[in-house]
Amino acid sequence: MSANAAAAPEPKGRPAPKTGPKPKTKTANAPKARRQGPIVPASSVSGHTLVMVIAIMTYLAALTAGAVDLVRATAAGWERDIVRETTVQIRPADGRDMNAAVARVAEIARAAPGVVEVRPYSEAETARLLEPWLGAGLSFSDLPIPRLVVLRLSDDGRFDPAALKAALEREAPGASLDDHRRFLDRLVAMARTLVALGLGVLALVLAATVLSVVFATRGAMAGNRDIVQVLHFVGAKDGYIAGQFQRRFLRLGLKGGLAGGLAAIATFLLAELTAEQGVGSAAVDQMDALFGRFQVGPTAYAGVVAIVVLISVLTAVTSRVTVFRTLRALD
């Protein structure tokens, strides 16, 4: 082959190759960034069990708060009714005209300041009051049954029981004023005792919740002991490790607290609906006579929300404190 053939030019149309650095391209074998997983598993058998325990504890605590609120509201209603009313009792005696004595007491009571309404009870009304205990067909000639005059008082506080007692002693012998103070004191003491018992039950429920979270946190740390020890000994801060457990148990507390709180609210609504549908029955009438109308107030629902928040925060804080104590023990 000749030299001219070897030096022949390249055919037209083919581009000359470019020289210089080639652009970088992604290869299929390039490593991808790995996302670090949580220390505590997202779901486990112990986590589901703890959610159920927290839900039950929240439900019991919410029911206790609702019962305490109902007792408090009922006692306050009784106190208002008793303060607004007082009773004059006229005892029978030989030769005493009871109808005239009742009329005289009513006249004296109407003249007293602060008395809005005076209602004398007739013999038939008195017999109906005693019918549940003494039966029907009472004879006032056979039994020394006193007569009652009920006074409804104003809210301005102008009523003076001492002055009315003195007037009754002077002008209506055998008549005595009963301001229900003794009954009111017993009622207030009973209501305070029930409220204290309710608060005690609530404290026990919260204590049981704290103990459950402590055991669950220790179980979670025992299940991840190798990871926790490695992180701790390579220099990971205790706050970082505790924060991992705190966030996990906060979610568990919120989940269980919401389940228990919603169940308690559903129970309140169902109880109110049942009471409204049972109006007129003997059981509901007796409950209305004793406690008034069964109605859970807005403070009870606010208490349920507060309990859910409290148990969630308590779960997270208890978990964090338990982790810190366990890590100090490793040191």
MARNUFI-598178 format. One line per 10 residues: number of its first residue (from 1); their letters; for each residue x negated, y negated, z negated of N, C-alpha, C. Coordinates in steps of 0.02 Angstrom, whole numbers. Each point is the difference from the previous one (the first is absolute). Example, Ala and Ser with C-alpha at 12.3 -4.5 7.8 and 13.67 -1.06 7.14 Angstrom:
! MARNUFI-598178
1> AS> -660:284:-390:45:-59:0:-45:-60:0 | 18:-53:36:-42:-59:-3:39:-55:-37
***
This chain:
! MARNUFI-598178
1> MSANAAAAPE> -44:60:0:44:-60:0:-45:-61:0 | 21:-50:39:-41:-60:6:9:-45:-58 | -44:-49:-7:4:-48:-55:58:-46:8 | 19:-16:65:58:-44:10:64:31:-24 | 6:66:10:62:34:-23:3:0:-75 | -56:8:-34:1:0:-73:18:-67:-28 | -18:-54:36:15:-67:-25:64:-28:28 | 42:42:28:63:-24:30:44:-31:-54 | 34:-55:19:44:-33:-50:62:41:-16 | 28:-14:-58:60:37:-22:59:-24:41
11> PKGRPAPKTG> 47:44:11:59:-20:38:40:-54:-34 | 32:-41:42:40:-55:-27:63:28:-33 | 24:-38:-48:62:18:-34:-11:31:-68 | -58:25:-14:-13:29:-66:-33:-54:-44 | 28:-16:-58:-29:-53:-43:-64:23:-31 | -43:-47:-8:-65:15:-31:10:12:-73 | -33:47:-28:7:14:-72:-25:-59:-42 | 39:-14:-52:-18:-56:-46:-47:25:-53 | -44:-42:-16:-48:17:-53:17:-39:-63 | -21:25:-56:14:-35:-63:32:48:-50
21> PKPKTKTANA> 15:-25:-61:28:44:-52:72:19:16 | 18:62:-12:68:23:12:45:-16:-60 | 64:-17:15:47:-15:-56:12:61:-42 | 11:-12:-65:13:55:-46:72:23:7 | 11:64:1:67:29:4:11:46:-59 | 64:6:-21:18:44:-55:-2:72:23 | -28:41:-38:-3:71:14:50:37:-42 | 17:58:24:51:39:-36:-25:25:-67 | -65:4:-8:-28:27:-62:-18:-53:-51 | 22:-64:12:-16:-53:-47:37:12:-66
31> PKARRQGPIV> -32:-7:-59:34:12:-64:51:-54:-15 | 58:21:-27:53:-47:-20:-6:-15:-75 | 24:-62:-17:-2:-20:-70:50:41:-41 | -22:30:-54:42:42:-42:31:-42:-56 | 64:9:-9:36:-36:-53:-6:38:-66 | -21:-36:-51:-11:32:-64:67:18:-32 | 8:62:-21:62:23:-31:3:-20:-73 | 59:2:-30:7:-18:-71:-29:53:-45 | -20:-21:-60:-26:47:-49:55:46:-24 | 58:-29:-15:57:39:-25:42:21:60
41> PASSVSGHTL> 18:63:6:42:21:57:66:-37:2 | 24:-13:61:63:-38:7:59:38:-27 | 1:66:4:56:39:-25:-28:65:-30 | 28:18:-56:-20:61:-34:59:23:-42 | -6:62:-25:54:27:-43:6:-40:-64 | -58:-18:-29:3:-39:-62:29:-69:11 | -12:-29:60:30:-65:14:75:3:6 | 26:51:33:73:8:5:31:13:-69 | -35:39:-41:26:13:-68:1:-64:-41 | -53:-41:7:-2:-62:-38:56:-47:22
51> VMVIAIMTYL> 15:-2:65:55:-42:24:66:22:-31 | 11:65:-4:62:25:-31:3:-18:-74 | -56:7:-35:-1:-17:-71:14:-75:-10 | -32:-42:40:11:-73:-7:72:-17:18 | 29:32:50:70:-13:17:46:18:-57 | -12:57:-32:43:20:-57:-9:-49:-58 | -61:-18:-15:-12:-47:-56:31:-68:15 | -5:-23:62:30:-64:18:76:3:-6 | 29:56:21:73:9:-4:23:-2:-73 | -35:36:-44:19:0:-71:-10:-69:-31
61> AALTAGAVDL> -54:-33:17:-12:-67:-27:53:-49:24 | 20:5:64:51:-45:26:68:13:-32 | 17:63:-10:63:16:-35:-1:-27:-71 | -56:6:-34:-6:-27:-68:9:-76:0 | -31:-34:48:7:-73:5:72:-19:14 | 35:37:43:70:-14:14:44:11:-62 | -13:54:-38:39:12:-61:-12:-54:-52 | -62:-21:-7:-15:-54:-48:35:-64:20 | -1:-16:64:33:-61:23:76:4:-10 | 29:60:11:72:8:-10:19:-9:-74
71> VRATAAGWER> -40:30:-45:14:-7:-71:-8:-73:-22 | -52:-32:24:-11:-70:-19:57:-44:24 | 22:9:63:55:-41:25:65:14:-36 | 13:64:-16:61:18:-36:0:-30:-70 | -56:5:-35:-4:-29:-67:8:-75:1 | -28:-32:52:9:-73:5:73:-18:13 | 35:41:41:71:-12:12:41:9:-63 | -16:54:-38:35:10:-63:-11:-59:-48 | -61:-23:-2:-16:-56:-46:38:-63:20 | 5:-13:65:38:-59:22:74:7:-18
81> DIVRETTVQI> 28:60:11:70:10:-15:14:-6:-75 | -45:28:-41:11:-2:-72:-8:-71:-26 | -48:-37:27:-9:-69:-23:60:-42:19 | 33:14:56:57:-40:22:65:20:-34 | 1:53:-39:61:22:-33:-13:13:-73 | 52:-9:-40:-1:17:-71:70:24:-19 | 6:33:-57:62:32:-19:18:-19:-71 | 64:-12:-12:27:-10:-67:43:62:-17 | -16:31:-56:36:60:-22:45:-18:-59 | 63:21:3:49:-15:-53:19:66:-32
91> RPADGRDMNA> -18:8:-64:14:62:-35:71:-1:-29 | 34:56:5:68:3:-28:-2:2:-77 | 52:-25:-31:7:1:-72:74:3:-18 | 15:20:-62:70:4:-22:33:-69:1 | 57:-3:32:37:-62:3:-25:-50:51 | -50:18:39:-27:-47:50:34:10:67 | 25:-54:28:31:1:66:-57:-4:52 | -14:56:33:-56:3:45:10:-45:61 | 62:-2:27:12:-43:58:-11:-73:-17 | 23:-21:-59:-11:-70:-20:-74:-14:-12
101> AVARVAEIAR> -34:49:-30:-71:-10:-12:-39:-5:65 | 19:40:50:-33:-2:65:12:-68:33 | 62:-25:-5:15:-65:30:-39:-56:-34 | -7:5:-67:-37:-52:-36:-74:1:19 | -28:59:5:-71:6:19:-10:-28:71 | 45:15:46:-6:-26:68:3:-76:1 | 43:-29:-43:5:-73:-3:-65:-31:-26 | -29:31:-52:-63:-26:-28:-56:6:51 | -2:56:37:-54:10:48:5:-49:58 | 60:-15:22:8:-48:56:-24:-69:-19
111> AAPGVVEVRP> 4:-17:-64:-23:-66:-22:-75:-3:-11 | -35:57:1:-72:1:-12:-36:-24:63 | -53:-40:-8:-38:-23:59:-39:58:31 | -3:-1:66:-37:51:36:39:62:18 | 64:4:-20:42:58:16:40:-17:63 | -10:39:52:32:-13:64:67:36:5 | 4:61:-24:60:40:7:10:42:-62 | 63:7:-22:18:41:-58:50:52:24 | -15:64:-14:44:54:21:16:46:-58 | 59:-5:-31:20:47:-53:20:67:31
121> YSEAETARLL> -23:55:-30:19:66:22:65:21:-34 | 48:21:41:63:24:-27:-8:70:-30 | 54:25:-31:-3:67:-29:-10:53:54 | 33:-9:57:-8:48:55:-71:0:27 | -31:-59:7:-69:-2:25:-48:29:-50 | 11:-12:-65:-42:30:-52:6:76:0 | 62:25:9:10:72:2:-36:31:60 | -1:-35:57:-36:27:59:-75:1:-11 | -25:-48:-39:-71:0:-15:-20:59:-43 | 44:20:-46:-15:55:-46:22:68:27
131> EPWLGAGLSF> 34:1:56:27:63:27:-53:52:15 | -59:-18:27:-51:53:12:-24:35:-63 | 6:-32:-58:-24:30:-62:57:28:-44 | 56:-35:-3:55:20:-44:59:30:36 | -1:0:67:55:28:38:56:-50:11 | 50:22:38:56:-44:17:54:3:-54 | 45:-50:2:56:-2:-47:-19:-22:-70 | -46:-48:-6:-19:-24:-66:55:-41:-32 | 7:8:-65:49:-39:-38:-38:-47:-46 | 11:-65:9:-35:-49:-40:25:-1:-72
141> SDLPIPRLVV> 58:29:-12:26:2:-68:-32:55:-41 | -28:51:35:-31:55:-36:-75:-11:-10 | -32:-35:44:-72:-11:-5:-15:-74:-7 | -48:-17:-45:-20:-71:-7:-46:-21:57 | 30:-14:57:-39:-17:59:-6:-76:5 | -61:-28:4:-7:-73:5:19:-24:70 | 12:-64:4:15:-32:64:-59:-44:20 | -6:-10:65:-58:-36:27:23:-62:38 | -42:-51:-4:7:-61:41:-68:-12:32 | -2:2:67:-63:-8:37:-6:-72:22
151> LRLSDDGRFD> -59:-29:-13:-14:-70:19:-53:0:55 | 14:-36:53:-50:-9:53:-31:-69:-9 | -67:-2:-2:-36:-61:-18:-29:-33:62 | -12:-65:-7:-31:-38:55:-75:11:-1 | -32:-22:54:-72:8:7:-40:-60:-25 | 33:-50:-26:-35:-61:-21:-28:5:-71 | 16:54:-36:-27:10:-67:33:-43:-54 | 60:-25:12:33:-41:-51:35:42:-53 | 6:65:10:35:42:-48:-41:7:-64 | 35:-10:-58:-31:4:-66:33:57:-38
161> PAALKAALER> -31:60:-2:32:56:-35:8:-12:-75 | -46:-36:-32:6:-12:-72:62:-42:-16 | 12:-52:41:59:-42:-12:65:40:11 | 2:43:51:60:40:11:10:50:-56 | -52:30:-26:7:47:-56:28:-35:-61 | -24:-60:-14:25:-37:-57:74:-18:9 | 21:-20:60:70:-16:13:44:62:-7 | -23:57:23:39:62:-7:8:20:-73 | -54:-8:-39:5:18:-71:49:-45:-36 | 5:-64:19:46:-45:-33:72:11:22
171> EAPGASLDDH> 12:8:64:68:-3:27:28:67:23 | -42:51:6:25:65:23:-34:55:-41 | 25:14:-59:-29:53:-42:6:68:35 | -52:39:-7:-1:66:32:-29:0:70 | -18:-58:26:-29:-5:67:-75:-11:-6 | -37:35:41:-74:-4:-1:-25:-7:71 | -53:-40:8:-30:-12:65:-59:47:10 | 0:34:56:-54:45:18:-33:-27:64 | -61:-25:-7:-35:-28:58:-43:52:37 | 6:63:-18:-34:55:34:-76:-6:-5
181> RRFLDRLVAM> -24:-37:-48:-72:-10:-4:-36:65:-16 | 29:40:-45:-32:64:-17:-3:46:61 | 55:4:37:0:42:60:-48:-27:52 | -4:-65:6:-46:-30:48:-72:15:-17 | -17:-3:-65:-69:15:-21:-17:73:15 | 47:45:-12:-13:71:16:-7:10:75 | 42:-35:37:-4:6:73:-67:-24:27 | -23:-56:-25:-64:-26:23:-57:47:-20 | 4:28:-61:-52:47:-21:0:63:43 | 60:25:17:4:60:42:-27:-15:70
191> ARTLVALGLG> 17:-57:28:-24:-17:67:-76:-7:0 | -28:-31:-51:-73:-8:-4:-34:68:-7 | 31:45:-38:-29:67:-8:0:37:67 | 56:-4:37:3:34:64:-50:-30:50 | -8:-65:-1:-48:-32:45:-71:21:-19 | -14:4:-66:-67:21:-21:-13:73:20 | 51:43:-6:-8:69:22:-12:4:76 | 37:-40:38:-11:-1:72:-70:-22:18 | -25:-52:-33:-68:-23:13:-52:53:-20 | 15:37:-54:-45:53:-19:-3:56:52
201> VLALVLAATV> 59:18:27:2:51:53:-38:-25:61 | 9:-64:17:-36:-29:57:-75:3:-10 | -23:-15:-61:-71:3:-14:-27:72:6 | 40:49:-23:-22:70:6:-4:21:73 | 47:-23:41:-2:17:71:-62:-29:34 | -16:-63:-17:-60:-31:29:-63:36:-24 | -1:21:-64:-58:36:-25:-9:67:36 | 57:35:12:-4:63:37:-25:-11:71 | 20:-56:30:-23:-16:68:-76:-12:0 | -25:-36:-49:-72:-13:-4:-39:65:-8
211> LSVVFATRGA> 24:45:-43:-35:63:-9:1:42:64 | 56:-1:36:3:37:63:-50:-28:51 | -6:-65:3:-47:-31:47:-72:16:-20 | -14:1:-65:-68:16:-23:-20:71:21 | 45:48:-11:-15:69:20:-6:6:76 | 44:-35:36:-4:4:73:-64:-31:26 | -22:-55:-30:-63:-31:22:-60:45:-14 | -1:30:-59:-55:46:-15:1:60:46 | 59:25:17:4:55:48:-25:-19:68 | 17:-61:23:-24:-23:65:-76:-9:0
221> MAGNRDIVQV> -27:-25:-55:-72:-8:-4:-35:68:-3 | 30:48:-35:-29:67:-3:1:33:69 | 53:-11:39:3:28:67:-49:-32:48 | -20:-61:-13:-48:-35:43:-64:-16:-40 | -18:46:-44:-56:-13:-45:-66:-9:37 | -12:41:51:-63:-4:37:-6:-68:35 | 54:-21:32:-2:-65:35:-11:-57:-49 | 35:2:-56:-6:-54:-49:-70:-1:-29 | -29:58:-15:-67:2:-28:-52:-26:50 | 7:20:63:-48:-24:50:4:-75:8
231> LHFVGAKDGY> 60:-27:6:8:-72:6:-27:-36:-62 | 13:29:-57:-22:-32:-62:-76:-1:-6 | -33:56:18:-72:4:-10:-39:-35:56 | 30:-11:59:-36:-36:52:9:-76:-7 | 36:-21:-51:4:-72:-14:65:-33:15 | 53:38:17:66:-31:12:25:-31:-65 | 28:-59:5:25:-34:-59:61:36:-28 | 7:-3:-66:57:32:-32:66:-33:22 | -4:-64:13:61:-34:22:25:25:67 | -46:18:45:19:27:65:34:67:-8
241> IAGQFQRRFL> -29:44:-39:29:67:-11:68:-6:-35 | 2:-43:-51:63:-8:-36:54:-31:44 | -21:-45:45:49:-31:45:31:50:47 | -39:50:22:28:52:43:56:38:-36 | -11:19:-63:51:35:-38:58:-47:-17 | -16:-63:-16:53:-47:-18:49:-10:57 | -25:-11:60:45:-10:57:43:62:13 | -31:58:-6:37:62:11:56:8:-51 | -15:-10:-63:51:10:-52:50:-57:-2 | -18:-59:24:49:-53:6:53:19:51
251> RLGLKGGLAG> -20:29:56:49:22:50:44:56:-29 | -29:45:-37:39:53:-32:50:-29:-50 | -23:-49:-39:45:-31:-49:57:-37:32 | -15:-37:54:53:-35:36:51:48:30 | -25:54:29:45:49:31:45:32:-52 | -29:23:-55:41:31:-53:45:-50:-35 | -25:-61:-12:41:-50:-33:59:-21:41 | -10:-9:66:56:-18:43:53:56:3 | -23:62:2:48:56:1:41:3:-65 | -34:-7:-57:37:1:-63:44:-61:-10
261> GLAAIATFLL> -23:-59:21:41:-60:-6:62:2:43 | -7:23:62:59:5:44:49:52:-27 | -25:54:-28:45:50:-29:38:-29:-60 | -33:-41:-41:33:-31:-57:54:-50:22 | -16:-40:51:50:-48:26:60:37:29 | -13:55:35:56:40:26:42:29:-56 | -31:19:-55:37:26:-58:43:-55:-31 | -26:-60:-6:39:-56:-26:61:-14:43 | -10:-3:65:56:-14:46:52:56:-3 | -23:62:-3:47:56:-4:39:-1:-65
271> AELTAEQGVG> -32:-18:-55:35:-3:-64:52:-56:1 | -17:-58:28:50:-54:5:59:20:44 | -14:33:56:54:23:44:44:51:-34 | -29:46:-37:39:50:-36:43:-32:-53 | -27:-50:-36:38:-34:-52:59:-39:30 | -11:-31:58:55:-37:32:55:47:25 | -19:57:27:50:47:25:36:36:-56 | -31:4:-60:32:34:-56:39:-45:-46 | 13:-62:21:39:-46:-42:70:28:-10 | 21:2:-63:66:28:-17:-4:67:-33
281> SAAVDQMDAL> -57:35:9:-8:65:-33:-18:-10:-74 | 10:52:-40:-11:-6:-72:-74:-12:-15 | -45:36:34:-71:-8:-15:-25:-70:17 | 19:-24:59:-23:-67:20:31:-54:-44 | 63:9:-20:31:-50:-44:-35:-2:-68 | -19:58:-26:-36:1:-63:-69:-33:6 | -33:12:56:-64:-32:11:7:-75:8 | 52:-22:34:12:-72:7:16:-32:-68 | 37:36:-41:16:-27:-66:-62:-5:-45 | -46:46:9:-60:0:-42:-54:-45:27
291> FGRFQVGPTA> -15:6:65:-56:-37:29:21:-55:48 | 65:-7:13:21:-47:51:-7:31:69 | 9:-41:50:-6:25:69:-72:20:15 | -7:61:27:-67:24:17:-24:-36:63 | -49:-43:-10:-27:-38:55:-73:-16:-15 | -44:23:44:-71:-13:-8:-15:-70:27 | -28:-42:-42:-13:-69:20:-61:-7:44 | -11:-60:27:-59:-12:42:-65:7:-38 | 2:-11:-66:-62:8:-37:-24:72:0 | 47:48:2:-20:70:3:-35:17:66
301> YAGVVAIVVL> 27:-27:55:-32:12:65:-68:-34:3 | -5:-59:-28:-65:-34:-4:-49:41:-43 | 26:31:-53:-42:43:-41:-26:60:37 | 41:28:45:-22:57:41:-58:-21:45 | 7:-57:32:-54:-25:43:-64:-12:-40 | 8:-29:-59:-59:-12:-43:-33:65:-21 | 40:51:-14:-28:65:-20:-38:31:57 | 26:-4:61:-35:27:59:-68:-34:8 | -1:-66:-4:-63:-37:6:-48:18:-57 | 27:3:-61:-42:15:-58:-31:69:5
311> ISVLTAVTSR> 39:50:19:-27:68:5:-52:4:56 | 11:-34:56:-49:1:54:-66:-31:-22 | 4:-58:-31:-61:-33:-24:-34:42:-54 | 41:28:-45:-27:41:-53:-36:62:27 | 28:29:53:-33:57:32:-68:-18:29 | -3:-56:35:-63:-21:30:-52:-18:-53 | 20:-37:-51:-47:-21:-52:-25:61:-39 | 46:46:-16:-20:60:-37:-51:41:40 | 13:7:65:-47:37:42:-69:-34:1 | -1:-65:7:-64:-36:2:-38:8:-66
321> VTVFRTLRAL> 34:-8:-55:-34:7:-65:-27:71:-9 | 39:50:20:-22:69:-7:-62:14:42 | -3:-27:61:-58:9:43:-62:-32:-30 | 7:-61:-27:-57:-34:-31:-26:40:-59 | 43:28:-41:-23:39:-57:-35:64:22 | 27:32:52:-32:60:24:-68:-14:30 | -8:-55:36:-65:-18:29:-50:-18:-55 | 21:-31:-52:-46:-14:-56:-24:64:-33 | 46:50:-1:-21:64:-28:-53:34:44 | 3:-11:66:-52:28:44:-68:-31:-14
331> D> -2:-64:-18:-63:-33:-15:-32:30:-63
***
